[in-house]
Amino acid sequence: MTKAEKKERRRRVGAEEFITAWQTSANVEEVALRLHEEETVSGDNLRLSLSARACTLRKKGIPLKSMQLGNRKGLDIESLTSLARELEGSN
């Protein structure tokens, strides 16, 4: 199944259902599992989309709790932070 087909299959989620899932979940991955079929949850795009929707609702005044996207496996945060600081003034 292509990405376009997966996206097309993903059902629309109403604001009330989204808010309920967001407020009762421990993390963004859990929100994705509650709202969408398991096979469509893989990858970062859905998690980013869910976080963006939460951000949009917060800007409209809805007090949604904050959640971290989580650390992607395999990332060495300390060395990447050092690299970013070293390159900060190079352009």
GROMACS elastic network, one bead per residue, 0.5 to 0.9 nm:
[ bonds ]
;  ai    aj funct       b0    kb
    1     4     6  0.82221   500
    1     5     6  0.61542   500
    1     6     6  0.66943   500
    2     5     6  0.51766   500
    2     6     6  0.63215   500
    2     7     6  0.86789   500
    3     6     6  0.50705   500
    3     7     6  0.61342   500
    3     8     6  0.85334   500
    3    40     6  0.89932   500
    4     7     6  0.51143   500
    4     8     6  0.60938   500
    4     9     6  0.86076   500
    5     8     6  0.50098   500
    5     9     6  0.61392   500
    5    10     6  0.86701   500
    6     9     6  0.51049   500
    6    10     6  0.62962   500
    6    39     6  0.84897   500
    6    40     6  0.62884   500
    7    10     6  0.51747   500
    7    11     6  0.84597   500
    7    40     6  0.78112   500
    8    11     6  0.76845   500
    9    40     6  0.87128   500
   10    13     6  0.89739   500
   10    36     6  0.67064   500
   10    37     6  0.77635   500
   10    40     6  0.74032   500
   11    35     6  0.86674   500
   11    36     6  0.74323   500
   13    16     6  0.83422   500
   13    17     6  0.64128   500
   13    18     6  0.63096   500
   13    35     6  0.72486   500
   13    36     6  0.88798   500
   14    17     6  0.54051   500
   14    18     6  0.61319   500
   14    19     6  0.86653   500
   15    19     6  0.60236   500
   15    20     6  0.85090   500
   15    57     6  0.88258   500
   16    19     6  0.52180   500
   16    20     6  0.61565   500
   16    21     6  0.86187   500
   17    20     6  0.51697   500
   17    21     6  0.61703   500
   17    22     6  0.85449   500
   17    35     6  0.80908   500
   18    21     6  0.52017   500
   18    22     6  0.60207   500
   18    23     6  0.85624   500
   18    31     6  0.81798   500
   18    35     6  0.74623   500
   18    50     6  0.87978   500
   18    53     6  0.89317   500
   18    54     6  0.85704   500
   19    22     6  0.50335   500
   19    23     6  0.59842   500
   19    24     6  0.84329   500
   19    54     6  0.81356   500
   19    57     6  0.89793   500
   19    64     6  0.74893   500
   20    23     6  0.53864   500
   20    24     6  0.61268   500
   20    25     6  0.85275   500
   21    24     6  0.53537   500
   21    25     6  0.60013   500
   21    30     6  0.83445   500
   21    31     6  0.56256   500
   21    32     6  0.86556   500
   21    34     6  0.65639   500
   21    35     6  0.71931   500
   22    25     6  0.54487   500
   22    26     6  0.82265   500
   22    27     6  0.81307   500
   22    28     6  0.76632   500
   22    30     6  0.85088   500
   22    31     6  0.57509   500
   22    50     6  0.89211   500
   22    54     6  0.79923   500
   22    64     6  0.75130   500
   22    65     6  0.78323   500
   23    26     6  0.82030   500
   23    31     6  0.88863   500
   23    64     6  0.66764   500
   23    65     6  0.65532   500
   24    31     6  0.83363   500
   25    28     6  0.73992   500
   25    29     6  0.85952   500
   25    30     6  0.57368   500
   25    31     6  0.58230   500
   25    34     6  0.85043   500
   26    29     6  0.83888   500
   26    30     6  0.65417   500
   26    31     6  0.80122   500
   26    67     6  0.78163   500
   27    30     6  0.54260   500
   27    31     6  0.66199   500
   27    32     6  0.89769   500
   27    67     6  0.59616   500
   27    68     6  0.69801   500
   27    69     6  0.73066   500
   27    70     6  0.81160   500
   28    32     6  0.62942   500
   28    33     6  0.87179   500
   28    47     6  0.60845   500
   28    48     6  0.87343   500
   28    50     6  0.72850   500
   28    51     6  0.72906   500
   28    67     6  0.67815   500
   28    68     6  0.73774   500
   28    69     6  0.61234   500
   28    70     6  0.82404   500
   29    32     6  0.50762   500
   29    33     6  0.62989   500
   29    34     6  0.87081   500
   29    41     6  0.77543   500
   29    46     6  0.89784   500
   29    47     6  0.66952   500
   29    69     6  0.80352   500
   29    70     6  0.89281   500
   30    33     6  0.50387   500
   30    34     6  0.61670   500
   30    35     6  0.86301   500
   31    34     6  0.51401   500
   31    35     6  0.61702   500
   31    36     6  0.84059   500
   31    47     6  0.85356   500
   31    50     6  0.79480   500
   32    35     6  0.52739   500
   32    36     6  0.56897   500
   32    37     6  0.81890   500
   32    38     6  0.81613   500
   32    40     6  0.86440   500
   32    41     6  0.60485   500
   32    46     6  0.72311   500
   32    47     6  0.68994   500
   32    50     6  0.75365   500
   33    36     6  0.55159   500
   33    37     6  0.65565   500
   33    38     6  0.59534   500
   33    40     6  0.88371   500
   33    41     6  0.66244   500
   34    37     6  0.79286   500
   34    38     6  0.87743   500
   36    39     6  0.82796   500
   36    40     6  0.66194   500
   36    41     6  0.68298   500
   37    40     6  0.56792   500
   37    41     6  0.68957   500
   38    41     6  0.54042   500
   38    42     6  0.77980   500
   39    42     6  0.66396   500
   40    43     6  0.84236   500
   40    46     6  0.80864   500
   41    44     6  0.84375   500
   41    45     6  0.88103   500
   41    46     6  0.64813   500
   41    47     6  0.79583   500
   42    45     6  0.83524   500
   42    46     6  0.76740   500
   42    47     6  0.88289   500
   43    46     6  0.67694   500
   43    47     6  0.75922   500
   44    47     6  0.52350   500
   44    48     6  0.60498   500
   44    49     6  0.84958   500
   45    48     6  0.51491   500
   45    49     6  0.60337   500
   45    50     6  0.86147   500
   46    50     6  0.61216   500
   46    51     6  0.85620   500
   47    50     6  0.51623   500
   47    51     6  0.61882   500
   47    52     6  0.85578   500
   47    69     6  0.71081   500
   48    51     6  0.50764   500
   48    52     6  0.60411   500
   48    53     6  0.85737   500
   48    69     6  0.77426   500
   49    52     6  0.50559   500
   49    53     6  0.61962   500
   49    54     6  0.86778   500
   50    53     6  0.51118   500
   50    54     6  0.62956   500
   50    55     6  0.86633   500
   51    54     6  0.50675   500
   51    55     6  0.61779   500
   51    56     6  0.86717   500
   51    67     6  0.81932   500
   51    68     6  0.88871   500
   51    69     6  0.77674   500
   52    56     6  0.61867   500
   52    57     6  0.86653   500
   53    56     6  0.50655   500
   53    57     6  0.62707   500
   53    58     6  0.86204   500
   54    57     6  0.51431   500
   54    58     6  0.61697   500
   54    59     6  0.87005   500
   54    62     6  0.88553   500
   54    64     6  0.69219   500
   54    65     6  0.87909   500
   54    66     6  0.87051   500
   55    58     6  0.50300   500
   55    59     6  0.62728   500
   55    60     6  0.87717   500
   55    64     6  0.83785   500
   56    59     6  0.51399   500
   56    60     6  0.65181   500
   56    61     6  0.89977   500
   57    60     6  0.50497   500
   57    61     6  0.66266   500
   57    62     6  0.55972   500
   57    63     6  0.80713   500
   57    64     6  0.76996   500
   58    61     6  0.50705   500
   58    63     6  0.58100   500
   58    64     6  0.61951   500
   58    65     6  0.89916   500
   59    62     6  0.72582   500
   59    63     6  0.89688   500
   60    63     6  0.89905   500
   61    64     6  0.88650   500
   67    70     6  0.84552   500
   68    71     6  0.83907   500
   69    72     6  0.85982   500
   71    74     6  0.85233   500
   71    75     6  0.73182   500
   71    77     6  0.85397   500
   72    75     6  0.61011   500
   73    76     6  0.87815   500
   75    78     6  0.88598   500
   75    79     6  0.88458   500
   75    80     6  0.79059   500
   76    79     6  0.56627   500
   76    80     6  0.61836   500
   76    81     6  0.85865   500
   77    80     6  0.51137   500
   77    81     6  0.59355   500
   77    82     6  0.85476   500
   78    81     6  0.51435   500
   78    82     6  0.62652   500
   78    83     6  0.86886   500
   79    82     6  0.50284   500
   79    83     6  0.61681   500
   79    84     6  0.86342   500
   80    84     6  0.61363   500
   80    85     6  0.86167   500
   81    84     6  0.51190   500
   81    85     6  0.62361   500
   81    86     6  0.86309   500
   82    85     6  0.51601   500
   82    86     6  0.61575   500
   82    87     6  0.86828   500
   83    86     6  0.50854   500
   83    87     6  0.62237   500
   83    88     6  0.84606   500
   84    87     6  0.52365   500
   84    88     6  0.58783   500
   85    88     6  0.50248   500
   85    89     6  0.79689   500
   86    89     6  0.73308   500
   86    90     6  0.78804   500
   87    90     6  0.52037   500
   87    91     6  0.78472   500
   88    91     6  0.75299   500
